[in-house]
Amino acid sequence: MVFTANTLYYQELNRQIAACADPEIVVENLLGQRYLGCGSSGRRFRLYGTPGNGLGQYLNGSTIEVFGNAQDATGDTMNEGEIVIHGSCGDAAGYAMRGGRILIEGDCGYRGGIHMKSYLGKYPVLVIGGQAGSFLGEYQAGGLIVVLGNGAEGRVPVSYFCGTGMHGGKIALCCDEAPSGLPRQVLVREAAPDDLAELRPHVEAFCKAFGGSAEAALARRFHILTPNPEAGYRQLYTYE
């Protein structure tokens, strides 16, 4: 089913989509309509234009592909499924996501992956092709964030306060030198072969979606950020 958004109010657009039984949904001429695909499962969305805030919130198994940029809170608390953005994304992408995967071709704003978490078989993944703003992985509790740094020419592809409050999960940054000025709660090391093996399926998915060579991407230098168990938040969180 094909919908044309134009200036249609977001609530009406979402009502029409919810009333449609077709699992394949195309929306054209998006102009910032919010909350598309929220909580959905078993559907495939192809979105053209600029979807608004809250794209794919609580996503529960659907696939959303955006041919354009996305705004804030994409994939907020998503549980399962995939969001693919052929462009850049605003702030708080993957906020509290607990499963599924988000692939962003370009850059990501502030607080990407804030409070991501993993539980039992759920393991969220956020891949950013370009660079990320400040507070990437703030309070990260699980899952994987990968920043490929395309266009950064080997420079650290994140801004300030990366990993602040991090107490779980992993961040992989593609850069020639290790980032400096990290919080004491964060350890940094050069990627080992097992780290690259963990990155591989997600980098391959990124290259399949947007082009490029996974082998060439993985041949570059990566640095891995993980929580420091000696300087973390043990008084607030338990460990198994």
PALUM-258806 format. One record per residue (C-alpha): residue in three letters; x, y, z. Coordinates in pm, whole numbers, plus 50000, padded with zeros to 5 digits. Each point is the difference from the previous one (the first is absolute). Example, Ala and Ser with C-alpha at 12.3 -4.5 7.8 and 13.67 -1.06 7.14 Angstrom:
% residues 2
{site ALA; {51230; 49550; 50780}};
{site SER; {50137; 50344; 49934}};
This chain:
% residues 240
{site MET; {50000; 50000; 50000}};
{site VAL; {50129; 50347; 49907}};
{site PHE; {49917; 50307; 50209}};
{site THR; {50079; 50360; 49915}};
{site ALA; {50072; 50204; 50309}};
{site ASN; {50051; 50361; 49885}};
{site THR; {49840; 50215; 50273}};
{site LEU; {49777; 49724; 50139}};
{site TYR; {49995; 50019; 50381}};
{site TYR; {50211; 49726; 50157}};
{site GLN; {49714; 49850; 50201}};
{site GLU; {49784; 49960; 49691}};
{site LEU; {50288; 49849; 49802}};
{site ASN; {50068; 49748; 50275}};
{site ARG; {49629; 49920; 50027}};
{site GLN; {49986; 49921; 49629}};
{site ILE; {50310; 49782; 50018}};
{site ALA; {49865; 49811; 50304}};
{site ALA; {49673; 49934; 49816}};
{site CYS; {50184; 49853; 49700}};
{site ALA; {50049; 49622; 50002}};
{site ASP; {50280; 50005; 49740}};
{site PRO; {50335; 49898; 50156}};
{site GLU; {50189; 50210; 49742}};
{site ILE; {49960; 50373; 50068}};
{site VAL; {50143; 50281; 49787}};
{site VAL; {49968; 50361; 50112}};
{site GLU; {50102; 50278; 49760}};
{site ASN; {50062; 50373; 50053}};
{site LEU; {50047; 49983; 50376}};
{site LEU; {50024; 50342; 50163}};
{site GLY; {50085; 49924; 50361}};
{site GLN; {49705; 49778; 50093}};
{site ARG; {50075; 49831; 50332}};
{site TYR; {49982; 49652; 50152}};
{site LEU; {49996; 49800; 49679}};
{site GLY; {50020; 49625; 50048}};
{site CYS; {49983; 50024; 50379}};
{site GLY; {49959; 49664; 50171}};
{site SER; {49943; 49817; 49674}};
{site SER; {50100; 49646; 49914}};
{site GLY; {49999; 49795; 49680}};
{site ARG; {49990; 50300; 49766}};
{site ARG; {50240; 50167; 49760}};
{site PHE; {49998; 50379; 49965}};
{site ARG; {50168; 50197; 49722}};
{site LEU; {49994; 50369; 50084}};
{site TYR; {50091; 50283; 49762}};
{site GLY; {50068; 50350; 50128}};
{site THR; {50062; 50096; 50362}};
{site PRO; {49814; 49807; 50270}};
{site GLY; {49959; 50184; 50329}};
{site ASN; {50094; 49921; 50357}};
{site GLY; {49942; 49658; 50153}};
{site LEU; {50039; 49796; 49682}};
{site GLY; {49970; 49632; 50089}};
{site GLN; {49953; 50051; 50373}};
{site TYR; {49939; 49664; 50174}};
{site LEU; {50056; 49825; 49667}};
{site ASN; {49927; 49631; 50048}};
{site GLY; {50123; 49826; 49687}};
{site SER; {49917; 50215; 49699}};
{site THR; {50255; 50139; 49755}};
{site ILE; {50007; 50373; 49929}};
{site GLU; {50207; 50143; 49715}};
{site VAL; {50030; 50379; 49967}};
{site PHE; {50107; 50161; 49674}};
{site GLY; {50099; 50332; 50153}};
{site ASN; {50095; 50132; 50341}};
{site ALA; {49832; 49910; 50329}};
{site GLN; {49939; 50224; 50299}};
{site ASP; {50028; 49943; 50377}};
{site ALA; {49929; 49689; 50209}};
{site THR; {50013; 49753; 49712}};
{site GLY; {49962; 49647; 50135}};
{site ASP; {49922; 50117; 50353}};
{site THR; {49964; 49687; 50218}};
{site MET; {49979; 49774; 49693}};
{site ASN; {49981; 49633; 50084}};
{site GLU; {50061; 49821; 49670}};
{site GLY; {50025; 50070; 49627}};
{site GLU; {50216; 50231; 49791}};
{site ILE; {50010; 50367; 49903}};
{site VAL; {50210; 50101; 49698}};
{site ILE; {50056; 50371; 49932}};
{site HIS; {50138; 50116; 49665}};
{site GLY; {50112; 50330; 50147}};
{site SER; {50080; 50145; 50340}};
{site CYS; {49809; 49986; 50328}};
{site GLY; {49923; 50244; 50281}};
{site ASP; {50052; 49969; 50373}};
{site ALA; {49943; 49698; 50226}};
{site ALA; {49990; 49733; 49729}};
{site GLY; {49949; 49664; 50168}};
{site TYR; {49909; 50151; 50337}};
{site ALA; {49959; 49708; 50242}};
{site MET; {49979; 49753; 49711}};
{site ARG; {50007; 49643; 50126}};
{site GLY; {50009; 49800; 49676}};
{site GLY; {50017; 50025; 49623}};
{site ARG; {50234; 50207; 49786}};
{site ILE; {50022; 50356; 49869}};
{site LEU; {50219; 50081; 49698}};
{site ILE; {50069; 50369; 49928}};
{site GLU; {50183; 50078; 49678}};
{site GLY; {50111; 50349; 50104}};
{site ASP; {50043; 50181; 50331}};
{site CYS; {49817; 49977; 50331}};
{site GLY; {49920; 50284; 50241}};
{site TYR; {50049; 50017; 50376}};
{site ARG; {49938; 49712; 50241}};
{site GLY; {49988; 49716; 49748}};
{site GLY; {49951; 49668; 50176}};
{site ILE; {49927; 50159; 50337}};
{site HIS; {49909; 49729; 50253}};
{site MET; {50005; 49715; 49749}};
{site LYS; {49962; 49670; 50182}};
{site SER; {50007; 49628; 49926}};
{site TYR; {49802; 49727; 50173}};
{site LEU; {50001; 49624; 49952}};
{site GLY; {49998; 49950; 49620}};
{site LYS; {49950; 50367; 49917}};
{site TYR; {50308; 50188; 49880}};
{site PRO; {49949; 50344; 49843}};
{site VAL; {50238; 50133; 49735}};
{site LEU; {50042; 50358; 49874}};
{site VAL; {50230; 50059; 49699}};
{site ILE; {50084; 50358; 49901}};
{site GLY; {50177; 50044; 49668}};
{site GLY; {50131; 50351; 50054}};
{site GLN; {50056; 50180; 50329}};
{site ALA; {49805; 50035; 50325}};
{site GLY; {49932; 50294; 50230}};
{site SER; {50073; 50034; 50370}};
{site PHE; {49892; 49748; 50265}};
{site LEU; {50005; 49699; 49769}};
{site GLY; {49918; 49691; 50210}};
{site GLU; {49909; 50203; 50307}};
{site TYR; {49899; 49757; 50278}};
{site GLN; {50036; 49711; 49758}};
{site ALA; {49906; 49678; 50174}};
{site GLY; {50037; 49747; 49717}};
{site GLY; {50011; 49945; 49628}};
{site LEU; {50241; 50126; 49736}};
{site ILE; {50060; 50343; 49845}};
{site VAL; {50222; 50022; 49691}};
{site VAL; {50117; 50332; 49852}};
{site LEU; {50170; 49946; 49664}};
{site GLY; {50123; 50358; 49968}};
{site ASN; {49948; 50029; 49625}};
{site GLY; {50119; 50347; 49903}};
{site ALA; {50193; 50052; 50324}};
{site GLU; {50331; 49911; 49831}};
{site GLY; {50123; 49800; 50297}};
{site ARG; {49908; 50253; 50266}};
{site VAL; {49800; 49895; 50305}};
{site PRO; {49643; 49996; 49861}};
{site VAL; {49819; 50105; 50320}};
{site SER; {49969; 50327; 50186}};
{site TYR; {50021; 50059; 50377}};
{site PHE; {49912; 49779; 50298}};
{site CYS; {49986; 49668; 49814}};
{site GLY; {49893; 49717; 50231}};
{site THR; {49914; 50219; 50299}};
{site GLY; {49838; 49776; 50261}};
{site MET; {50063; 49688; 49789}};
{site HIS; {49958; 49682; 50204}};
{site GLY; {49944; 49731; 49734}};
{site GLY; {50031; 49924; 49632}};
{site LYS; {50267; 50103; 49753}};
{site ILE; {50080; 50294; 49771}};
{site ALA; {50221; 49953; 49693}};
{site LEU; {50154; 50313; 49844}};
{site CYS; {50184; 49997; 49669}};
{site CYS; {50292; 50241; 50047}};
{site ASP; {50377; 50009; 49971}};
{site GLU; {50064; 50101; 50360}};
{site ALA; {49818; 49911; 50320}};
{site PRO; {49755; 50267; 50119}};
{site SER; {50119; 50215; 50288}};
{site GLY; {49814; 50164; 50286}};
{site LEU; {49777; 49701; 50069}};
{site PRO; {49824; 49966; 50338}};
{site ARG; {50175; 49783; 50260}};
{site GLN; {49716; 49748; 49964}};
{site VAL; {50114; 49918; 49645}};
{site LEU; {50292; 49782; 49889}};
{site VAL; {50141; 50025; 49646}};
{site ARG; {50211; 49752; 49804}};
{site GLU; {50077; 49919; 49641}};
{site ALA; {49762; 49750; 49843}};
{site ALA; {50102; 49635; 50017}};
{site PRO; {49907; 49734; 49740}};
{site ASP; {49701; 49886; 50207}};
{site ASP; {49873; 50359; 50013}};
{site LEU; {50020; 50026; 49621}};
{site ALA; {49819; 49667; 49968}};
{site GLU; {49717; 50143; 50211}};
{site LEU; {49986; 50312; 49783}};
{site ARG; {50008; 49813; 49670}};
{site PRO; {49632; 49901; 49953}};
{site HIS; {49886; 50353; 50080}};
{site VAL; {50258; 50166; 49774}};
{site GLU; {49901; 49757; 49725}};
{site ALA; {49633; 50094; 50049}};
{site PHE; {50098; 50368; 49987}};
{site CYS; {50188; 49955; 49671}};
{site LYS; {49717; 49793; 49854}};
{site ALA; {49757; 50282; 50077}};
{site PHE; {50214; 50296; 49894}};
{site GLY; {50284; 49865; 49787}};
{site GLY; {50370; 49967; 50063}};
{site SER; {50228; 49717; 50101}};
{site ALA; {49972; 49837; 50339}};
{site GLU; {50354; 49866; 49962}};
{site ALA; {50137; 50349; 49939}};
{site ALA; {49803; 50140; 50294}};
{site LEU; {50121; 49730; 50239}};
{site ALA; {50359; 50039; 49882}};
{site ARG; {50011; 50344; 50160}};
{site ARG; {50102; 50058; 50358}};
{site PHE; {49732; 49972; 50270}};
{site HIS; {50007; 50086; 50368}};
{site ILE; {49771; 49829; 50248}};
{site LEU; {49840; 50172; 50299}};
{site THR; {49871; 49788; 50289}};
{site PRO; {49900; 50074; 50360}};
{site ASN; {50271; 50011; 50263}};
{site PRO; {49884; 49766; 50279}};
{site GLU; {50238; 50168; 50245}};
{site ALA; {49850; 50346; 49951}};
{site GLY; {49640; 49941; 49911}};
{site TYR; {49663; 50022; 50169}};
{site ARG; {50001; 49685; 50210}};
{site GLN; {49796; 50170; 50269}};
{site LEU; {49717; 50045; 49751}};
{site TYR; {50015; 49686; 49781}};
{site THR; {50048; 49628; 50057}};
{site TYR; {50220; 49770; 49796}};
{site GLU; {49974; 49629; 49928}};
